Each structure stands twice: as C-alpha cells, then as structure tokens.
Amino acid sequence: MITLYRSPGSCALASHIALEEAGADYTTVRIDFASGQQRSDAYLKVNPKGRVPALVTDRGVLTETPALLAFIAQNFPAARLAPLDDPFAFARVQEFNSFLCSTLHIAHAHRMRGHRWSDDPAAHEAMRRFVPQSVGAAWELVENTMFAGPWVMGDAYTICDPYLFTLARWMEGDGIDPARFPKVLNHRNRMAERPSVQKALAVEAG
Amino acid sequence: MITLYRSPGSCALASHIALEEAGADYTTVRIDFASGQQRSDAYLKVNPKGRVPALVTDRGVLTETPALLAFIAQNFPAARLAPLDDPFAFARVQEFNSFLCSTLHIAHAHRMRGHRWSDDPAAHEAMRRFVPQSVGAAWELVENTMFAGPWVMGDAYTICDPYLFTLARWMEGDGIDPARFPKVLNHRNRMAERPSVQKALAVEAG
C-alpha cells in the first residue's frame, strides 16, 4: 500500500493522477495548509521539508514531484507511463518535468510564497506583480518548443501529461489567459475528460 | 560523440564530471555568459531556454541537470552511477537531485538573477540580502536529513555526488560558512581529490 500526502490545488495532483492511472493500490491523506499542518511535528516526521507531495512506501518516504512521477512509472511498468527502455526518450520526459518543477512552478510560487526568497513585504509585492510575465514566458516555452502533441511527448501518454495538466490549472490564478496557449489549453480540456483525472479531482474536492 | 554546452561556475559542472566518470566519448563547448552568448541566435537554436547545460547527442538535445545526470547514468550503465535496477533507490537519487535543482539552486539564483522574478531593483536587492538565509536553510536540510555518507546515498557513489559538489562550491559566494555543514564540507574536499573532478575543473579554468 502506498500513501500520498497531498493538499488540494497543489502539485501533488500530478502524482495522484499518475497513481490512479498506474492502477496502484494507494490511499491519500490531505494536509491542511490553511491551518499550517504541513509544519506540524507529525508531518515534519513524514517530510522534513514541510511540503507536499510525499509518498509513503514500504521502503520509505519519497518527495519531489519529478522523482515521484518517475518512480510511479518505473514501479508500475505495465501502465506504460514512460519510455522505460530508452534512456534518451526517458530523459526527454525528465527534462520536461524538471522544467515544470524548477522554472514554471517556481515562477508561479512567487505569487504566494515570496517569503521563501525575501523577508521584505515590498519585494513580495514586486514578485507578485511580475508573475504574469515570468509564468507567461515559461508557458511560451512549453507551447512553442516542448509540446509535441497530442500528448506532451507525442503519441504516447506519459507522466508529463498529469504534471502539465496540474500546472495548467493555475493559469487563470496567475493572470494568464489560457487562450494564448491553444495547445496547452486543448490538452487541459482533454485531460479533464479522463476518468483518472475526474476521480483525483473528486477526492480533492471531497 | 556527445557535446556538453557549459559555462564556468555553472551547474553544468555536475554533468561534466558525470560524463568524465562515465567514460563517455564527449567534448565540451564553453558558452560565454559575460558577452551574453547564451542569448545568441546560434545558441538559442541549441537550447531555446538560453541556459546551460545542454547536451547534444545523436538523438537530439537534452537540457535540465537532473535529466542529464539520470541520462548519463542510464546511458553508461557500466559506470554504475545510479541504482538503475531499483525504482525506489533510483527515486531517492532523483529526489535529492530535484531538491538541489528546484530549491537549493533556485535559492542561490536569487543572489544574481532576481530579474527572473521581478523587474524592481529594490526587490532584487531584497532577494540578494535573503540568500544566506534561504540557501542556508536548504543546506541544513541536506546536512541533517539527506546526506547518508560517505557519499550522498551511502556507500555507493552516484550522480548525486557531482551535483552536490557543484553546488557546494557556491557556499562562500552565497555568504555561507561551510564549517556549519561539516558533512557537506568533508564531501566537497573528498570530491576535489577525484581525478574526474580535477580534469573537469581544469577544462573550466582553461
């Protein structure tokens, strides 16, 4: 049994969808960010970083979305969620996920989490103002240079797809008009129709 | 033949060391950041993100350090640079590298590259001031919760080690006293003695 620690609206949704699509035997635990549960002693014992997602397995705890997604793909090979037998193709998957993690998600985080990088409220406000520009530039790279179509990597659905979907749901909140990015928007709409995605979103809403 | 695009002092050093330790047939090309070569039309054709590292292979170009490191480990399995046959152990490697990429490196980047997240010079200065605190907190997590020893993952040397070494060289510039982190400092000193590291550093200095 695998347990995913998650928070609604967070990037943990990507791993949640991937677990569902992998056919994994898993459960999820909601961490309540509004009450600061991610910084509680109990949760810091699970993940000393005080973040989600965290994946508790019988071998130990794993964190960091790109690592979780690759683990799910490798641990459930029958689900064919990544090109596991081709190091170059697998690296393309990882390159995409690493960009979402370290560039797109980070740019987004400057809207609400400026305290990670400054203790000056004026700087937080300056970061917040800039989010449409920095996040927009990252989406331009995805739309114009990274998205093969119909899925992120081309004909094969991979662990890149739930991750892209998860971050694409943040566009409007970041002041981005999704219509600027028709490939990503079309992908978001198609993802929303998948039963795995609907199930994960229903659990988040529940 | 593989070609690594790199810049001295950048995180490309991690992939450079890994290629050397993999026994890869490779060459490197220096991109001159001082003259803005990373934004030149010629380089943007290699990597539209205008960053290093970029790895040119006969299959195409790969970017993002965690993806490159895993690719090098998988493409040169005889070098045993990662636990390739154990999805959980491989995920631990990836978790570590993802943290360096998306938390430690990002915190560091706020010292010199605040323009990525704001257009306000006062905010850039506020970010710069906070770097010892944010980078220091990330190093505390590495020292206290992530470093198994003697190598990052324990007895086995992996692709985590050149990445840790590369970022640990930034400590003093970030206003961090390495003596606060004895495990990481000891690791940095041992890494500096490896012929592969000395060779890569000599190429950077040349």
Interface residues (C-beta under 8 A of the other chain):
Chain A: P48 K49 T57 R59 G60 L62 T63 E64 T65 P66 A67 L68 A70 F71 Q74 N75 P87 F88 F90 A91 R92 Q94 E95 S98 F99 C101 S102 T103 H105 I106 A107 H110 R116 W117 S118 D119 D120 A122 A123 A126 M127 R129 F130 Q133 S134 L141 N144 T145
Chain B: P48 K49 T57 R59 G60 L62 T63 E64 T65 P66 A67 L68 A70 F71 Q74 N75 P87 F88 F90 A91 R92 Q94 E95 S98 F99 C101 S102 T103 H105 I106 A107 H110 R116 W117 S118 D119 D120 A122 A123 A126 M127 R129 F130 Q133 S134 L141 N144 T145
